[in-house]
Amino acid sequence: MSLIHVSIRSGKYYLESGAGRPAKIRTIRGFTIVEIAIVVAIIGILLTLILNNSGVMSSARTKEVVATSSDLVEAVRNFKERYKVLPGDDPTATTQIPGALANGDGNGLIDGNEPANVMDHLFKAGLTKGGPGVMQGPYGSIWVMSYGLAISGGSPCQPSVATPPVAPKALNYIVFQNLPAAIAQDIDTKFDDGVFNTGTVLASSAYTGAGVPDVVACFAMPMF
């Protein structure tokens, strides 16, 4: 049986039989500049699509959180117009709302244990569809509570949000749990100053920086 040897001559593979006769030739050809340019262009287009899709997804998630906040504010406003008090804070809820579990103190602030009763009052008044328990969003629980409670150690969302240098005018807040930092920063930038511990939109930690987690444990937006 003849042996086959491989040798390279002038940029070609020569497969030679034992007798030294060329058995098969295959030319080696690299990529041309045009082909490389096309590949680079395709990679660039793919990267652009990926980055754009990421931005679109982030924007959609931000809009979802803002829409949730708006819907909740509307439900609370409708409750106040109907009963002249805030849900959770209603001192006569158990008598004027069928099935309501507890009353509030009627001081205009959703504080103490009242955040736990907000959704119970709203749901049983027919103003929300989510059920009587603590509201659940795509990232975690959502509460309605007073500003004072949101910045305190008694807040149901821990760690509490930062205390700004100047107290905001809003008395009550909507607090989101475990919100992605990118979404929190986007909302803060669009509706306030983009800083977690100043202004009216507040968070429990910074949005960016070394060692900063990707999720903000507690994020508070003013209600009214």
Residue pairs with C-beta under 8 A, 6 or more apart in sequence:
2 17
2 18
2 19
3 17
3 18
4 15
4 16
4 17
4 18
4 23
5 15
5 16
5 18
6 13
6 14
6 15
6 16
7 13
7 14
7 16
8 14
11 27
11 28
12 25
12 26
12 27
12 28
13 25
13 26
13 27
13 28
14 22
14 25
15 22
15 23
15 24
15 25
16 22
16 23
17 23
31 39
58 182
58 183
58 186
59 186
61 138
61 180
61 183
62 183
62 186
62 187
62 190
64 138
65 137
65 176
65 179
65 183
65 187
66 187
68 137
68 142
69 174
69 221
72 128
72 135
72 142
72 144
72 174
73 174
73 223
73 224
75 87
75 122
75 127
75 128
76 86
76 87
76 118
76 122
76 144
76 223
77 224
78 127
79 86
79 87
79 121
79 122
79 125
79 127
80 86
80 87
82 125
83 90
83 96
83 97
83 125
85 91
85 104
85 106
86 104
86 108
86 110
86 172
87 93
87 110
87 117
87 118
87 119
87 121
87 122
87 125
87 127
87 144
88 104
88 110
88 114
88 115
88 116
88 117
88 118
88 120
88 121
88 144
89 104
89 105
89 106
89 107
89 108
89 109
89 110
89 114
90 96
90 97
90 100
90 103
90 104
90 106
90 121
91 103
91 104
91 105
91 106
92 103
93 100
93 102
93 103
93 104
93 117
93 121
94 100
94 101
94 102
94 103
97 121
97 124
97 125
98 124
99 124
100 117
100 120
100 121
100 124
101 117
101 120
101 132
102 113
102 117
102 120
104 110
104 114
104 117
105 112
105 114
108 171
109 146
109 148
109 149
109 171
109 172
110 118
110 144
110 145
110 146
110 149
110 172
111 145
111 146
111 148
111 149
112 149
114 145
115 143
115 144
115 145
115 149
115 156
116 134
116 156
118 143
118 144
119 128
119 130
119 131
119 132
119 133
119 134
119 135
120 132
120 133
122 128
123 129
123 130
123 131
123 132
124 132
128 135
130 136
134 141
134 142
134 143
134 156
135 141
135 142
135 143
136 142
137 176
137 177
139 176
139 177
139 178
139 179
139 180
139 215
140 176
140 177
140 178
140 179
141 156
141 157
141 177
142 174
142 175
142 176
142 177
143 156
143 157
143 174
143 175
143 177
144 172
144 173
144 174
144 175
144 223
145 155
145 156
145 172
145 173
145 175
146 171
146 172
146 173
147 167
147 168
147 170
147 171
147 172
147 173
147 220
147 222
149 155
150 157
150 160
150 161
150 173
150 175
150 202
150 218
150 220
151 160
151 161
151 162
151 163
151 202
152 160
153 160
155 161
155 175
155 218
157 175
157 177
157 204
157 217
157 218
158 217
158 218
159 204
159 205
159 217
159 218
160 204
160 218
161 175
161 202
161 203
161 204
161 218
161 219
161 220
162 196
162 197
162 202
162 203
162 204
163 197
164 197
164 198
164 199
164 200
164 202
165 198
166 198
168 199
168 200
168 222
169 200
170 200
170 222
170 223
170 224
171 224
172 222
172 223
172 224
173 202
173 220
173 221
173 222
173 223
174 220
174 221
174 222
174 223
175 218
175 219
175 220
175 221
176 184
176 218
176 219
176 220
176 221
177 217
177 218
177 219
178 215
178 216
178 217
179 215
179 216
179 219
180 214
180 215
180 216
181 207
181 208
181 212
181 213
181 214
181 215
181 216
182 207
182 214
184 196
184 203
184 207
184 216
184 219
185 194
185 207
185 208
187 201
187 219
187 221
188 194
188 195
188 196
188 199
188 201
188 203
188 207
191 200
191 201
191 221
192 199
192 200
192 201
193 199
193 201
196 202
196 203
196 204
196 205
196 206
196 207
196 216
197 203
197 206
200 222
201 219
201 220
201 221
201 222
202 219
202 220
203 216
203 218
203 219
203 220
204 216
204 217
204 218
204 219
205 212
205 213
205 216
205 217
206 212
207 216
